[in-house]
Each structure stands twice: as structure tokens, then as C-alpha cells.
Amino acid sequence: MRPKLITSPNHLDFPPTVDGDYARRYLAPILARGAQTFIRNVHNTQLMLAYVDDVILPVTVTDFHIDNTYTVSPYSHYISYGGYEEIRNLNNPVAERLVKLILQPVASYFRHNDFDRVAFVNNWLLSTNLYPALSKTQIEVMAEALIDQFPDRAVIFRSVDRFRNPMLFDVLQKQGYEMLLSRQVWYMPPETATRTRQFKEDARVLRNHGYEILENKSLTDADLTRILDLYEMLYLKKYSYFNPQFTFEFLKLARDEEILFLRALRRDGRIDAAMGFFVRNGVMTQPLFGYDTTLPEQGLYRLLTLITLREGLQRGLLVHASGGVGKFKKVRGGVSTIEYNAVYMKHLPKRRQRPWKLIQAISKYAIPYFQKNDF
């Protein structure tokens, strides 16, 4: 049993499973039309499909580009976004200048040691990547074969955590993969959240605001344009342009092929907030989230979270609530866990291992800090 690596949808019969059908609807258009058709800031990246038994995992093979989204670029993740942009949250000009001075030689060092020469496994080009049900043997075979396939690249399994995928974590670690901090994420069991005072208050706010909830089939092209604007207001303009820059074509694919289950809040003929989620292996997550940041405070983030939890409860799913606003999620029943990039680098020259070793060393100090402050 050895994985096949496919670069064209014409060379692959997608397995007749729920996950296989989802992969066909999502990945075949990207292979056919190119990733930038759907996400503008994916550069110098080739999408491949790793196929073992009836499981398909997308693999992105990337070389450095300064404007790459962090979902395909460890440099953008750790340096551009996690470094230069996150230090603004320190609210301390002296500390910001000091960190920038430290980051400059580190950034140069990383770039000159091919830090971004990587192959990301299970990379759906989204902020959160859910895993299908995998056997121990399938994980072992995939982990070993991809190292052989990419002798000149670090091989990285994205979005690995102990909370939901303990076997994946343990098997990869035994295979020699190093667990490096990616971020702290939150899982929200809907049945727990619905018992909290905050959930009941959020439901009251939704009733009082009188929003109509729209779904995929009722959304027009004009609605999709508005939803894209809302996402960009929040995730690009407020947070970072290193987040995935979705295009209108992505939103159309999400609506028409149900790549995402879209939900939008409309009142007085205008959409003020929207989210989109997908489901895999008993978990749902929301890579599309946005609201009108120019409106007076109306608790729109609260309302989107409420809708998310209601969907999870209705479908019997665990909600992966991604990272950020930890205190908000904690009071609504959220449980935090550290998400890792599982990195294999031992087959690389020593000079190319050193940047990863530095990230590994920093992770040991950063993880307790993240946990203490509920990021």
C-alpha cells in the first residue's frame, strides 16, 4: 500500500464516499483552474492529491513568495503574520521596536535557508483543516512515503492536535515528526454551550434584532459579493492580508457545490454578517466568517457564533472554533488545545533544519504563554 500522488483530476477516480465526493467537488476545480482563481494570495504553489486506499489528502508544494497566504507558507505564518503583524497587539511601542529589530535578521536567515521549501499535507488552503478517519497504517504509510517523495522539502501535516486526533499526533511523533506550535484553538461542544448563560443571552439578542437567516440556495450573486466584502472587512482589513484572500469564484463554488454551508444574517434588505462551515468526521469548522465592522456594535460576532453552535447541535457535531478571542469562547463552553504543525525535516541538510529547530525552541516557551492568556 503506497500513496499515489496525482496532479490532474483526469488521472483520479474519486472514491465513492462522502469525503471522496467532497474532495471531487472542491479539489477538482482547483486542479483544473488553478488555486489563484479561488484564493488570490496562493503563489508558487502546486496542488497534488495523495491517495491511499479510499482516502484523499490534498498536498500543497510551495516555494517562497513574500505575499503568500500563511496557509501555504510557514514564513508567512511565523514571520510575516505571527511575527511582524502580531506584535502590534503588544500595545507597547518600545517592545514593538525591539521585537522588529530581532525579527529582521531572523527573517533574512529563514529566507536564505529555504524555510518555505515545503510540502503541506492535508492542506485545503483554509485556516483550519479537518482530518478524515484515518487508520494507524494509513498514517504511517502516508508519513513515510511523502518523505521519500519530497527529499528536498520539509514535510508538514497541518492542523494536528491531541484533543481530536490523538492517534494522528502519536503516530506522526513516533515517525520522527516534530510538533511545532501553530496556534491555540478552541473546541466548543454545542450541548455544553447551550447550557451557558451567554448562549441564552445571545439567543435573546438574535430574536430582538429580527435578522432573517439565509442559506446557500437563497443567496444571489450580489449576496455573495456582499459576503466577500464582510469577510475582507474582518479577516483582511482588521486582522491580516496574510489570511486567505478568497475570490468571488470561491464563494460561487462554495454556494453551488456546497463546499461550504453558507449562512447570512439579513435585515431591511441588507446582509450584515455571514459565515460558512464544512463538516468532516464528526466535526464542523467555519473558515468563512465576516460582519460589517463599520456598523455600531450590535454583537454580530456573538450572533454568528450562536448560529454556528445551533448548527452543531442540530447535526450532532463538535464545533472547531479555530483560534482567537479565547475568553469569549471559554465562557461559552469552549475548551482550548494547542494545534501543531507536524514537521519532518531530518532528511534535510543541517542548515535547513536550523530554522525549524529555532521555531521548536520558541514553541516550548510560547505554548505556556498562549495557554495562560487564553489566546
C-alpha positions in Angstrom: 0.0 0.0 0.0 1.7 3.2 -1.2 0.0 6.5 -1.8 -0.4 7.8 -5.3 0.4 11.4 -5.9 -1.9 13.0 -8.5 -1.6 16.4 -10.2 -4.6 16.2 -12.5 -8.2 15.4 -11.8 -8.3 13.4 -15.1 -6.0 10.8 -13.6 -8.0 10.1 -10.5 -11.3 8.3 -9.8 -12.5 9.9 -6.6 -13.7 7.3 -4.1 -17.5 6.9 -3.7 -17.5 8.1 -0.2 -18.8 11.3 1.5 -15.3 12.6 1.8 -14.4 11.5 -1.7 -17.3 13.3 -3.2 -16.4 16.5 -1.2 -12.8 16.2 -2.5 -14.1 15.9 -6.1 -16.3 19.0 -5.8 -13.7 21.1 -4.1 -10.3 20.0 -5.3 -11.0 19.1 -9.0 -11.9 22.7 -9.9 -8.7 24.0 -8.2 -6.6 21.4 -10.0 -8.3 22.4 -13.3 -8.4 26.2 -12.9 -5.5 26.9 -10.5 -5.6 27.9 -6.9 -5.4 31.7 -7.6 -8.7 31.5 -9.3 -10.2 30.9 -5.9 -7.6 32.3 -3.4 -5.7 35.3 -4.7 -2.6 35.1 -2.4 -1.6 31.5 -3.2 1.7 31.9 -5.1 4.4 29.5 -6.3 2.3 26.6 -5.1 1.3 23.3 -6.8 -1.6 21.3 -5.6 -1.3 17.5 -5.5 -3.6 14.8 -4.2 -2.2 12.0 -2.0 -4.4 8.9 -2.4 -4.2 5.9 -0.1 -7.0 3.3 -0.1 -10.2 5.4 -0.2 -8.7 8.4 1.5 -7.6 11.6 -0.4 -5.5 14.3 1.3 -4.5 17.5 -0.6 -0.8 18.3 -0.6 0.5 21.8 -1.4 4.1 22.1 -2.7 5.3 25.6 -2.2 8.4 27.8 -2.8 8.9 31.2 -1.2 6.8 34.2 -2.2 6.7 37.3 0.0 2.9 37.7 -0.4 1.8 34.1 0.2 -1.1 33.3 2.5 0.1 31.7 5.7 -1.9 28.6 4.8 0.8 27.6 2.3 3.8 29.4 3.8 5.5 28.8 7.1 7.4 32.0 6.5 4.1 34.0 6.3 2.8 32.1 9.3 5.7 32.5 11.7 7.4 35.7 10.4 5.1 37.9 8.4 1.8 37.2 10.3 2.8 35.7 13.6 5.8 38.0 13.9 5.6 41.4 12.3 1.8 41.8 12.4 1.0 40.2 15.8 3.5 42.4 17.6 1.0 45.3 17.1 -1.1 43.6 19.7 1.6 44.3 22.3 0.4 48.0 22.5 3.9 48.8 23.6 5.9 50.9 21.1 9.3 50.2 22.8 8.6 46.4 22.8 7.4 46.5 19.2 10.6 48.2 18.0 12.7 45.7 20.0 10.9 42.7 18.5 11.2 44.1 15.0 15.0 44.5 15.4 15.2 40.9 16.5 12.9 39.7 13.7 14.8 41.3 10.8 17.9 39.1 11.0 15.8 36.0 11.7 13.6 36.7 8.7 16.6 37.1 6.5 18.2 33.9 7.9 15.0 31.9 7.3 14.6 33.2 3.7 18.2 32.3 2.8 17.8 28.8 4.2 14.9 27.7 2.1 12.5 27.8 5.1 9.5 28.0 2.7 10.5 25.0 0.6 7.8 22.7 1.9 5.1 20.2 1.2 2.0 20.7 3.4 -0.2 17.6 3.9 -4.0 17.8 4.3 -3.9 21.4 3.2 -7.3 22.5 2.0 -5.9 26.1 1.7 -8.1 27.1 4.7 -7.3 28.3 8.2 -8.4 25.0 9.7 -8.0 21.6 8.1 -10.1 18.8 9.5 -8.9 15.2 9.1 -10.9 12.3 7.8 -11.0 9.0 9.7 -7.5 7.5 9.2 -6.2 4.2 10.4 -2.8 3.9 12.0 -1.4 2.1 9.0 -2.7 4.7 6.6 -1.0 7.5 8.6 2.3 5.5 8.8 2.3 4.8 5.0 1.4 8.4 4.1 4.0 9.8 6.5 6.8 7.6 5.2 6.0 7.8 1.5 5.8 11.6 1.4 9.3 11.9 3.0 10.6 9.8 0.1 8.6 11.8 -2.4 10.0 15.1 -1.2 13.6 14.6 -0.3 14.4 18.3 -0.7 11.4 19.7 1.3 10.2 19.7 4.8 7.0 17.6 5.0 4.4 19.1 7.2 1.0 17.8 8.4 -1.2 20.9 9.1 -3.7 21.3 11.9 -2.6 18.4 14.2 -3.8 18.4 17.8 -4.2 15.9 20.6 -7.8 16.8 21.5 -9.5 15.5 18.4 -6.7 13.4 16.7 -4.6 11.9 19.4 -3.7 8.8 17.3 -2.5 11.1 14.4 -0.4 13.1 16.8 1.2 10.0 18.4 1.8 8.1 15.1 3.5 11.1 13.5 5.6 11.7 16.5 6.8 8.1 16.5 7.6 8.5 12.8 10.0 11.3 13.7 7.8 14.3 13.0 8.5 17.3 15.3 5.5 19.0 16.9 5.9 22.8 16.4 3.4 25.3 17.7 0.9 26.6 15.2 -1.6 28.3 17.4 -4.1 27.7 20.2 -7.5 26.6 19.0 -10.9 26.1 20.7 -13.4 23.3 20.5 -17.0 24.1 21.5 -19.3 21.1 22.3 -22.7 22.6 21.4 -24.5 20.6 24.1 -22.3 22.3 26.7 -22.5 25.7 25.2 -26.3 25.7 25.1 -26.4 25.4 28.9 -24.4 28.6 29.5 -25.9 31.9 30.4 -24.1 33.5 27.5 -25.8 31.3 24.9 -29.2 32.1 26.2 -28.4 35.8 26.2 -27.1 35.5 22.6 -30.4 33.9 21.6 -32.3 36.7 23.1 -30.2 39.3 21.2 -30.8 37.4 17.9 -34.6 37.4 18.5 -34.6 41.1 19.3 -32.5 42.1 16.3 -35.0 40.4 13.9 -32.5 39.1 11.4 -33.5 36.7 8.7 -31.1 33.8 8.2 -30.3 33.0 4.5 -28.8 29.7 3.3 -26.9 28.6 0.1 -29.7 28.3 -2.4 -31.3 31.6 -1.5 -28.1 33.6 -1.9 -27.8 35.6 -5.1 -24.5 36.6 -6.8 -25.0 40.1 -5.3 -25.3 38.5 -1.9 -22.0 36.6 -2.4 -20.3 39.9 -3.3 -21.6 41.4 -0.1 -20.4 38.3 1.9 -17.0 38.5 0.4 -16.8 42.2 1.4 -17.8 41.3 5.0 -15.1 38.6 5.2 -12.5 41.1 3.9 -13.6 43.7 6.4 -12.9 41.3 9.3 -10.2 38.9 8.2 -8.1 41.0 5.9 -8.5 44.7 6.8 -8.9 44.2 10.6 -6.6 41.2 11.1 -4.2 40.4 8.2 -3.8 40.2 4.5 -1.9 37.0 5.0 -5.2 35.3 5.7 -6.6 33.6 2.6 -7.9 36.2 0.1 -11.0 34.4 -1.2 -12.3 35.4 -4.6 -15.9 35.7 -5.9 -15.2 32.4 -7.8 -14.5 30.7 -4.4 -17.8 32.0 -3.0 -19.7 30.7 -6.1 -18.0 27.3 -5.7 -18.9 27.3 -2.0 -22.6 28.1 -2.7 -23.2 26.0 -5.9 -21.2 22.9 -4.8 -21.8 23.2 -1.1 -18.1 23.4 -0.4 -19.3 25.5 2.5 -22.7 25.6 4.1 -23.3 29.4 4.0 -25.4 31.3 6.5 -26.1 35.1 6.2 -27.9 37.5 8.5 -30.2 39.9 6.6 -32.3 42.7 7.9 -34.0 45.5 5.9 -32.7 44.1 2.7 -29.0 44.2 3.7 -26.7 41.4 4.8 -24.8 42.4 7.9 -22.9 39.2 8.8 -22.2 35.8 7.3 -20.4 32.5 7.9 -19.6 29.3 6.1 -18.8 25.9 7.6 -17.9 22.5 6.4 -18.1 19.1 8.1 -15.7 16.2 8.3 -15.5 13.2 10.6 -18.0 14.4 13.2 -16.5 18.0 13.4 -17.5 21.3 11.8 -15.4 24.4 11.4 -16.0 27.8 9.9 -13.2 29.2 7.6 -15.5 31.9 6.3 -16.6 34.5 8.9 -17.3 38.1 8.5 -19.5 41.0 9.5 -19.9 44.7 8.8 -17.2 46.3 11.1 -18.5 49.8 10.2 -21.8 49.3 12.0 -22.4 50.4 15.6 -21.7 47.5 18.0 -24.6 45.0 17.5 -23.0 41.8 18.7 -22.7 40.4 15.2 -19.8 38.1 16.2 -22.0 36.8 19.0 -24.8 36.1 16.6 -22.7 34.2 14.1 -21.2 32.1 16.9 -24.8 31.4 18.1 -25.8 30.2 14.6 -22.6 28.1 14.5 -23.4 26.3 17.8 -27.1 25.8 16.7 -25.9 24.1 13.5 -23.5 21.9 15.5 -26.3 20.9 18.0 -28.8 20.2 15.2 -26.2 18.0 13.3 -24.7 16.3 16.4 -21.2 17.8 15.6 -18.3 19.1 17.6 -17.5 22.7 16.7 -13.9 23.5 15.9 -14.0 27.3 16.6 -10.5 28.0 15.3 -8.2 30.4 17.2 -8.5 33.8 18.8 -11.0 35.5 21.2 -10.3 32.8 23.7 -12.1 34.4 26.7 -15.3 34.8 24.6 -15.2 31.1 23.6 -14.3 29.9 27.1 -17.4 31.4 28.7 -19.5 29.6 26.1 -18.1 26.2 27.0 -15.0 26.3 24.8 -12.1 24.0 25.5 -8.6 25.0 24.3 -5.9 22.9 22.9 -2.6 23.5 21.1 -2.6 23.0 17.4 0.7 21.9 15.9 2.5 21.8 12.6 3.9 18.2 12.5 7.2 18.7 10.7 9.6 16.1 9.3 13.0 17.7 8.5 15.6 15.1 9.4 16.3 14.3 5.7 17.3 17.9 5.0 20.8 19.4 5.3 21.7 20.7 8.8 21.5 24.4 7.7 17.9 23.9 6.6 17.0 22.1 9.8 18.2 25.0 12.0 15.2 27.4 11.3 12.8 24.7 12.3 14.9 23.9 15.4 14.6 27.6 16.4 10.8 27.5 15.9 10.8 24.4 18.1 12.8 26.1 20.8 10.5 29.1 20.8 7.4 26.8 20.9 8.4 25.5 24.3 8.2 29.0 25.8 5.3 30.2 23.7 2.9 27.4 24.4 2.6 28.1 28.2 2.1 31.8 27.4 -0.7 31.0 25.0 -2.4 28.7 27.5 -2.1 31.2 30.3 -3.6 34.1 28.4 -6.4 32.2 26.6 -5.4 33.3 23.1 
